[in-house]
Amino acid sequence: MRAHDDMGKPRINITYEDVKRAADANGMTVDDTLAMIARTSDKDRDDHAAEYGAEPTG
């Protein structure tokens, strides 16, 4: 819950700045980028359920 804190593990934990950098590079807003990450995660979870330890949701 600390968007700007990498918790002492730079390049491991994702920070707001990482998301902002990705958003800017793709001509998107931070909110749009986070929404895309969520949609991608949902699709990947359905496509590769075993990696998440669950059955497909769709």
PyMOL Python script that loads the backbone (N, CA, C, O; Angstrom):
from pymol import cmd

cmd.read_pdbstr("""\
ATOM      1  N   MET A   1       0.815  -1.201   0.000  1.00  0.00           N
ATOM      2  CA  MET A   1       0.000   0.000   0.000  1.00  0.00           C
ATOM      3  C   MET A   1       0.861   1.269   0.000  1.00  0.00           C
ATOM      4  O   MET A   1       0.390   2.341   0.381  1.00  0.00           O
ATOM      5  N   ARG A   2       2.113   1.146  -0.425  1.00  0.00           N
ATOM      6  CA  ARG A   2       2.991   2.324  -0.541  1.00  0.00           C
ATOM      7  C   ARG A   2       3.481   2.387  -1.979  1.00  0.00           C
ATOM      8  O   ARG A   2       4.515   1.815  -2.324  1.00  0.00           O
ATOM      9  N   ALA A   3       2.734   3.081  -2.799  1.00  0.00           N
ATOM     10  CA  ALA A   3       2.928   3.070  -4.251  1.00  0.00           C
ATOM     11  C   ALA A   3       4.325   3.498  -4.704  1.00  0.00           C
ATOM     12  O   ALA A   3       4.771   3.095  -5.778  1.00  0.00           O
ATOM     13  N   HIS A   4       5.009   4.295  -3.915  1.00  0.00           N
ATOM     14  CA  HIS A   4       6.311   4.816  -4.331  1.00  0.00           C
ATOM     15  C   HIS A   4       7.483   4.110  -3.645  1.00  0.00           C
ATOM     16  O   HIS A   4       8.634   4.510  -3.819  1.00  0.00           O
ATOM     17  N   ASP A   5       7.197   3.071  -2.871  1.00  0.00           N
ATOM     18  CA  ASP A   5       8.216   2.390  -2.077  1.00  0.00           C
ATOM     19  C   ASP A   5       8.523   1.021  -2.691  1.00  0.00           C
ATOM     20  O   ASP A   5       7.646   0.161  -2.773  1.00  0.00           O
ATOM     21  N   ASP A   6       9.754   0.828  -3.113  1.00  0.00           N
ATOM     22  CA  ASP A   6      10.124  -0.473  -3.690  1.00  0.00           C
ATOM     23  C   ASP A   6      10.487  -1.494  -2.607  1.00  0.00           C
ATOM     24  O   ASP A   6      10.931  -2.602  -2.910  1.00  0.00           O
ATOM     25  N   MET A   7      10.294  -1.110  -1.352  1.00  0.00           N
ATOM     26  CA  MET A   7      10.518  -1.991  -0.201  1.00  0.00           C
ATOM     27  C   MET A   7      11.946  -2.521  -0.152  1.00  0.00           C
ATOM     28  O   MET A   7      12.201  -3.627   0.324  1.00  0.00           O
ATOM     29  N   GLY A   8      12.868  -1.704  -0.656  1.00  0.00           N
ATOM     30  CA  GLY A   8      14.272  -2.086  -0.619  1.00  0.00           C
ATOM     31  C   GLY A   8      14.670  -3.080  -1.708  1.00  0.00           C
ATOM     32  O   GLY A   8      15.776  -3.620  -1.686  1.00  0.00           O
ATOM     33  N   LYS A   9      13.773  -3.318  -2.656  1.00  0.00           N
ATOM     34  CA  LYS A   9      14.057  -4.267  -3.739  1.00  0.00           C
ATOM     35  C   LYS A   9      13.769  -3.620  -5.091  1.00  0.00           C
ATOM     36  O   LYS A   9      12.801  -3.969  -5.767  1.00  0.00           O
ATOM     37  N   PRO A  10      14.633  -2.662  -5.479  1.00  0.00           N
ATOM     38  CA  PRO A  10      14.430  -2.016  -6.778  1.00  0.00           C
ATOM     39  C   PRO A  10      14.505  -3.047  -7.897  1.00  0.00           C
ATOM     40  O   PRO A  10      15.246  -4.026  -7.808  1.00  0.00           O
ATOM     41  N   ARG A  11      13.739  -2.817  -8.937  1.00  0.00           N
ATOM     42  CA  ARG A  11      13.679  -3.698 -10.109  1.00  0.00           C
ATOM     43  C   ARG A  11      13.046  -5.054  -9.791  1.00  0.00           C
ATOM     44  O   ARG A  11      13.019  -5.939 -10.646  1.00  0.00           O
ATOM     45  N   ILE A  12      12.541  -5.222  -8.577  1.00  0.00           N
ATOM     46  CA  ILE A  12      11.805  -6.425  -8.200  1.00  0.00           C
ATOM     47  C   ILE A  12      10.352  -6.041  -7.932  1.00  0.00           C
ATOM     48  O   ILE A  12       9.440  -6.541  -8.592  1.00  0.00           O
ATOM     49  N   ASN A  13      10.141  -5.148  -6.957  1.00  0.00           N
ATOM     50  CA  ASN A  13       8.795  -4.688  -6.636  1.00  0.00           C
ATOM     51  C   ASN A  13       8.400  -3.542  -7.549  1.00  0.00           C
ATOM     52  O   ASN A  13       9.211  -2.664  -7.842  1.00  0.00           O
ATOM     53  N   ILE A  14       7.164  -3.552  -7.992  1.00  0.00           N
ATOM     54  CA  ILE A  14       6.654  -2.554  -8.930  1.00  0.00           C
ATOM     55  C   ILE A  14       6.172  -1.331  -8.153  1.00  0.00           C
ATOM     56  O   ILE A  14       5.420  -1.450  -7.185  1.00  0.00           O
ATOM     57  N   THR A  15       6.614  -0.165  -8.589  1.00  0.00           N
ATOM     58  CA  THR A  15       6.206   1.090  -7.966  1.00  0.00           C
ATOM     59  C   THR A  15       5.346   1.903  -8.934  1.00  0.00           C
ATOM     60  O   THR A  15       5.237   1.579 -10.116  1.00  0.00           O
ATOM     61  N   TYR A  16       4.746   2.953  -8.408  1.00  0.00           N
ATOM     62  CA  TYR A  16       3.977   3.872  -9.247  1.00  0.00           C
ATOM     63  C   TYR A  16       4.840   4.382 -10.392  1.00  0.00           C
ATOM     64  O   TYR A  16       4.374   4.493 -11.526  1.00  0.00           O
ATOM     65  N   GLU A  17       6.087   4.689 -10.096  1.00  0.00           N
ATOM     66  CA  GLU A  17       6.968   5.227 -11.132  1.00  0.00           C
ATOM     67  C   GLU A  17       7.157   4.230 -12.276  1.00  0.00           C
ATOM     68  O   GLU A  17       7.249   4.633 -13.435  1.00  0.00           O
ATOM     69  N   ASP A  18       7.217   2.939 -11.963  1.00  0.00           N
ATOM     70  CA  ASP A  18       7.325   1.917 -13.005  1.00  0.00           C
ATOM     71  C   ASP A  18       6.080   1.920 -13.893  1.00  0.00           C
ATOM     72  O   ASP A  18       6.177   1.866 -15.119  1.00  0.00           O
ATOM     73  N   VAL A  19       4.916   1.983 -13.256  1.00  0.00           N
ATOM     74  CA  VAL A  19       3.666   1.991 -14.013  1.00  0.00           C
ATOM     75  C   VAL A  19       3.554   3.268 -14.837  1.00  0.00           C
ATOM     76  O   VAL A  19       3.119   3.228 -15.988  1.00  0.00           O
ATOM     77  N   LYS A  20       3.939   4.384 -14.262  1.00  0.00           N
ATOM     78  CA  LYS A  20       3.895   5.669 -14.979  1.00  0.00           C
ATOM     79  C   LYS A  20       4.815   5.635 -16.189  1.00  0.00           C
ATOM     80  O   LYS A  20       4.453   6.125 -17.259  1.00  0.00           O
ATOM     81  N   ARG A  21       5.984   5.069 -16.031  1.00  0.00           N
ATOM     82  CA  ARG A  21       6.940   4.966 -17.135  1.00  0.00           C
ATOM     83  C   ARG A  21       6.352   4.106 -18.263  1.00  0.00           C
ATOM     84  O   ARG A  21       6.469   4.459 -19.436  1.00  0.00           O
ATOM     85  N   ALA A  22       5.727   2.993 -17.912  1.00  0.00           N
ATOM     86  CA  ALA A  22       5.091   2.136 -18.913  1.00  0.00           C
ATOM     87  C   ALA A  22       3.929   2.863 -19.585  1.00  0.00           C
ATOM     88  O   ALA A  22       3.761   2.787 -20.802  1.00  0.00           O
ATOM     89  N   ALA A  23       3.134   3.561 -18.789  1.00  0.00           N
ATOM     90  CA  ALA A  23       2.007   4.315 -19.344  1.00  0.00           C
ATOM     91  C   ALA A  23       2.490   5.354 -20.345  1.00  0.00           C
ATOM     92  O   ALA A  23       1.969   5.442 -21.457  1.00  0.00           O
ATOM     93  N   ASP A  24       3.465   6.123 -19.957  1.00  0.00           N
ATOM     94  CA  ASP A  24       3.999   7.166 -20.838  1.00  0.00           C
ATOM     95  C   ASP A  24       4.565   6.568 -22.128  1.00  0.00           C
ATOM     96  O   ASP A  24       4.357   7.111 -23.213  1.00  0.00           O
ATOM     97  N   ALA A  25       5.272   5.460 -22.004  1.00  0.00           N
ATOM     98  CA  ALA A  25       5.899   4.825 -23.171  1.00  0.00           C
ATOM     99  C   ALA A  25       4.860   4.296 -24.151  1.00  0.00           C
ATOM    100  O   ALA A  25       5.137   4.155 -25.342  1.00  0.00           O
ATOM    101  N   ASN A  26       3.662   4.004 -23.645  1.00  0.00           N
ATOM    102  CA  ASN A  26       2.608   3.455 -24.491  1.00  0.00           C
ATOM    103  C   ASN A  26       1.495   4.451 -24.794  1.00  0.00           C
ATOM    104  O   ASN A  26       0.458   4.087 -25.350  1.00  0.00           O
ATOM    105  N   GLY A  27       1.716   5.708 -24.426  1.00  0.00           N
ATOM    106  CA  GLY A  27       0.728   6.748 -24.707  1.00  0.00           C
ATOM    107  C   GLY A  27      -0.579   6.528 -23.960  1.00  0.00           C
ATOM    108  O   GLY A  27      -1.653   6.847 -24.470  1.00  0.00           O
ATOM    109  N   MET A  28      -0.486   5.982 -22.752  1.00  0.00           N
ATOM    110  CA  MET A  28      -1.669   5.684 -21.956  1.00  0.00           C
ATOM    111  C   MET A  28      -1.606   6.429 -20.626  1.00  0.00           C
ATOM    112  O   MET A  28      -0.559   6.948 -20.239  1.00  0.00           O
ATOM    113  N   THR A  29      -2.739   6.474 -19.937  1.00  0.00           N
ATOM    114  CA  THR A  29      -2.747   7.023 -18.588  1.00  0.00           C
ATOM    115  C   THR A  29      -2.357   5.916 -17.612  1.00  0.00           C
ATOM    116  O   THR A  29      -2.349   4.737 -17.964  1.00  0.00           O
ATOM    117  N   VAL A  30      -2.039   6.308 -16.399  1.00  0.00           N
ATOM    118  CA  VAL A  30      -1.737   5.320 -15.362  1.00  0.00           C
ATOM    119  C   VAL A  30      -2.977   4.454 -15.104  1.00  0.00           C
ATOM    120  O   VAL A  30      -2.861   3.234 -14.985  1.00  0.00           O
ATOM    121  N   ASP A  31      -4.158   5.071 -15.017  1.00  0.00           N
ATOM    122  CA  ASP A  31      -5.378   4.297 -14.781  1.00  0.00           C
ATOM    123  C   ASP A  31      -5.628   3.301 -15.910  1.00  0.00           C
ATOM    124  O   ASP A  31      -5.979   2.150 -15.651  1.00  0.00           O
ATOM    125  N   ASP A  32      -5.450   3.733 -17.162  1.00  0.00           N
ATOM    126  CA  ASP A  32      -5.635   2.826 -18.292  1.00  0.00           C
ATOM    127  C   ASP A  32      -4.619   1.686 -18.259  1.00  0.00           C
ATOM    128  O   ASP A  32      -4.947   0.545 -18.586  1.00  0.00           O
ATOM    129  N   THR A  33      -3.398   1.997 -17.866  1.00  0.00           N
ATOM    130  CA  THR A  33      -2.353   0.976 -17.786  1.00  0.00           C
ATOM    131  C   THR A  33      -2.674  -0.044 -16.701  1.00  0.00           C
ATOM    132  O   THR A  33      -2.520  -1.246 -16.917  1.00  0.00           O
ATOM    133  N   LEU A  34      -3.118   0.423 -15.540  1.00  0.00           N
ATOM    134  CA  LEU A  34      -3.499  -0.503 -14.473  1.00  0.00           C
ATOM    135  C   LEU A  34      -4.687  -1.361 -14.888  1.00  0.00           C
ATOM    136  O   LEU A  34      -4.736  -2.547 -14.563  1.00  0.00           O
ATOM    137  N   ALA A  35      -5.644  -0.775 -15.601  1.00  0.00           N
ATOM    138  CA  ALA A  35      -6.786  -1.540 -16.092  1.00  0.00           C
ATOM    139  C   ALA A  35      -6.331  -2.597 -17.100  1.00  0.00           C
ATOM    140  O   ALA A  35      -6.835  -3.720 -17.093  1.00  0.00           O
ATOM    141  N   MET A  36      -5.384  -2.238 -17.963  1.00  0.00           N
ATOM    142  CA  MET A  36      -4.855  -3.191 -18.945  1.00  0.00           C
ATOM    143  C   MET A  36      -4.118  -4.334 -18.237  1.00  0.00           C
ATOM    144  O   MET A  36      -4.232  -5.491 -18.640  1.00  0.00           O
ATOM    145  N   ILE A  37      -3.373  -4.010 -17.196  1.00  0.00           N
ATOM    146  CA  ILE A  37      -2.682  -5.046 -16.419  1.00  0.00           C
ATOM    147  C   ILE A  37      -3.710  -6.005 -15.813  1.00  0.00           C
ATOM    148  O   ILE A  37      -3.512  -7.220 -15.839  1.00  0.00           O
ATOM    149  N   ALA A  38      -4.794  -5.472 -15.272  1.00  0.00           N
ATOM    150  CA  ALA A  38      -5.829  -6.315 -14.676  1.00  0.00           C
ATOM    151  C   ALA A  38      -6.482  -7.202 -15.734  1.00  0.00           C
ATOM    152  O   ALA A  38      -6.692  -8.392 -15.497  1.00  0.00           O
ATOM    153  N   ARG A  39      -6.809  -6.632 -16.909  1.00  0.00           N
ATOM    154  CA  ARG A  39      -7.415  -7.430 -17.978  1.00  0.00           C
ATOM    155  C   ARG A  39      -6.450  -8.498 -18.478  1.00  0.00           C
ATOM    156  O   ARG A  39      -6.853  -9.631 -18.743  1.00  0.00           O
ATOM    157  N   THR A  40      -5.187  -8.139 -18.604  1.00  0.00           N
ATOM    158  CA  THR A  40      -4.181  -9.105 -19.046  1.00  0.00           C
ATOM    159  C   THR A  40      -4.049 -10.235 -18.042  1.00  0.00           C
ATOM    160  O   THR A  40      -3.937 -11.401 -18.420  1.00  0.00           O
ATOM    161  N   SER A  41      -4.063  -9.891 -16.769  1.00  0.00           N
ATOM    162  CA  SER A  41      -3.985 -10.904 -15.718  1.00  0.00           C
ATOM    163  C   SER A  41      -5.185 -11.845 -15.779  1.00  0.00           C
ATOM    164  O   SER A  41      -5.026 -13.060 -15.670  1.00  0.00           O
ATOM    165  N   ASP A  42      -6.376 -11.294 -15.951  1.00  0.00           N
ATOM    166  CA  ASP A  42      -7.574 -12.126 -16.059  1.00  0.00           C
ATOM    167  C   ASP A  42      -7.478 -13.090 -17.233  1.00  0.00           C
ATOM    168  O   ASP A  42      -7.799 -14.270 -17.095  1.00  0.00           O
ATOM    169  N   LYS A  43      -7.041 -12.600 -18.382  1.00  0.00           N
ATOM    170  CA  LYS A  43      -6.907 -13.449 -19.569  1.00  0.00           C
ATOM    171  C   LYS A  43      -5.834 -14.509 -19.342  1.00  0.00           C
ATOM    172  O   LYS A  43      -6.035 -15.679 -19.665  1.00  0.00           O
ATOM    173  N   ASP A  44      -4.704 -14.103 -18.791  1.00  0.00           N
ATOM    174  CA  ASP A  44      -3.620 -15.053 -18.568  1.00  0.00           C
ATOM    175  C   ASP A  44      -4.029 -16.128 -17.563  1.00  0.00           C
ATOM    176  O   ASP A  44      -3.658 -17.294 -17.705  1.00  0.00           O
ATOM    177  N   ARG A  45      -4.786 -15.732 -16.562  1.00  0.00           N
ATOM    178  CA  ARG A  45      -5.272 -16.691 -15.555  1.00  0.00           C
ATOM    179  C   ARG A  45      -6.164 -17.740 -16.225  1.00  0.00           C
ATOM    180  O   ARG A  45      -6.090 -18.924 -15.896  1.00  0.00           O
ATOM    181  N   ASP A  46      -6.999 -17.306 -17.158  1.00  0.00           N
ATOM    182  CA  ASP A  46      -7.839 -18.253 -17.897  1.00  0.00           C
ATOM    183  C   ASP A  46      -7.004 -19.133 -18.822  1.00  0.00           C
ATOM    184  O   ASP A  46      -7.253 -20.334 -18.935  1.00  0.00           O
ATOM    185  N   ASP A  47      -6.017 -18.536 -19.482  1.00  0.00           N
ATOM    186  CA  ASP A  47      -5.190 -19.276 -20.442  1.00  0.00           C
ATOM    187  C   ASP A  47      -4.203 -20.227 -19.772  1.00  0.00           C
ATOM    188  O   ASP A  47      -3.840 -21.250 -20.352  1.00  0.00           O
ATOM    189  N   HIS A  48      -3.767 -19.901 -18.558  1.00  0.00           N
ATOM    190  CA  HIS A  48      -2.719 -20.661 -17.873  1.00  0.00           C
ATOM    191  C   HIS A  48      -3.094 -20.900 -16.408  1.00  0.00           C
ATOM    192  O   HIS A  48      -2.326 -20.575 -15.502  1.00  0.00           O
ATOM    193  N   ALA A  49      -4.259 -21.461 -16.190  1.00  0.00           N
ATOM    194  CA  ALA A  49      -4.792 -21.627 -14.833  1.00  0.00           C
ATOM    195  C   ALA A  49      -3.835 -22.377 -13.910  1.00  0.00           C
ATOM    196  O   ALA A  49      -3.734 -22.052 -12.727  1.00  0.00           O
ATOM    197  N   ALA A  50      -3.139 -23.370 -14.439  1.00  0.00           N
ATOM    198  CA  ALA A  50      -2.240 -24.170 -13.596  1.00  0.00           C
ATOM    199  C   ALA A  50      -1.139 -23.318 -12.972  1.00  0.00           C
ATOM    200  O   ALA A  50      -0.685 -23.608 -11.865  1.00  0.00           O
ATOM    201  N   GLU A  51      -0.712 -22.280 -13.666  1.00  0.00           N
ATOM    202  CA  GLU A  51       0.324 -21.398 -13.120  1.00  0.00           C
ATOM    203  C   GLU A  51      -0.177 -20.647 -11.902  1.00  0.00           C
ATOM    204  O   GLU A  51       0.616 -20.233 -11.056  1.00  0.00           O
ATOM    205  N   TYR A  52      -1.477 -20.467 -11.806  1.00  0.00           N
ATOM    206  CA  TYR A  52      -2.074 -19.735 -10.694  1.00  0.00           C
ATOM    207  C   TYR A  52      -2.627 -20.674  -9.637  1.00  0.00           C
ATOM    208  O   TYR A  52      -3.133 -20.230  -8.607  1.00  0.00           O
ATOM    209  N   GLY A  53      -2.529 -21.972  -9.889  1.00  0.00           N
ATOM    210  CA  GLY A  53      -3.030 -22.962  -8.938  1.00  0.00           C
ATOM    211  C   GLY A  53      -4.542 -23.013  -8.887  1.00  0.00           C
ATOM    212  O   GLY A  53      -5.121 -23.328  -7.847  1.00  0.00           O
ATOM    213  N   ALA A  54      -5.194 -22.702 -10.017  1.00  0.00           N
ATOM    214  CA  ALA A  54      -6.646 -22.708 -10.048  1.00  0.00           C
ATOM    215  C   ALA A  54      -7.138 -23.184 -11.405  1.00  0.00           C
ATOM    216  O   ALA A  54      -6.376 -23.263 -12.368  1.00  0.00           O
ATOM    217  N   GLU A  55      -8.389 -23.491 -11.460  1.00  0.00           N
ATOM    218  CA  GLU A  55      -9.027 -23.852 -12.716  1.00  0.00           C
ATOM    219  C   GLU A  55      -9.409 -22.587 -13.457  1.00  0.00           C
ATOM    220  O   GLU A  55      -9.551 -21.535 -12.834  1.00  0.00           O
ATOM    221  N   PRO A  56      -9.580 -22.659 -14.779  1.00  0.00           N
ATOM    222  CA  PRO A  56     -10.012 -21.470 -15.553  1.00  0.00           C
ATOM    223  C   PRO A  56     -11.326 -20.909 -15.014  1.00  0.00           C
ATOM    224  O   PRO A  56     -12.201 -21.650 -14.566  1.00  0.00           O
ATOM    225  N   THR A  57     -11.442 -19.573 -15.069  1.00  0.00           N
ATOM    226  CA  THR A  57     -12.670 -18.933 -14.588  1.00  0.00           C
ATOM    227  C   THR A  57     -13.712 -18.810 -15.686  1.00  0.00           C
ATOM    228  O   THR A  57     -14.892 -18.631 -15.387  1.00  0.00           O
ATOM    229  N   GLY A  58     -13.312 -18.900 -16.948  1.00  0.00           N
ATOM    230  CA  GLY A  58     -14.259 -18.673 -18.044  1.00  0.00           C
ATOM    231  C   GLY A  58     -14.666 -19.823 -18.768  1.00  0.00           C
ATOM    232  O   GLY A  58     -15.460 -19.715 -19.703  1.00  0.00           O
TER     233      GLY A  58
END
""", "prot")
cmd.dss("prot")
cmd.show_as("cartoon", "prot")
cmd.util.cbc("prot")
cmd.orient("prot")
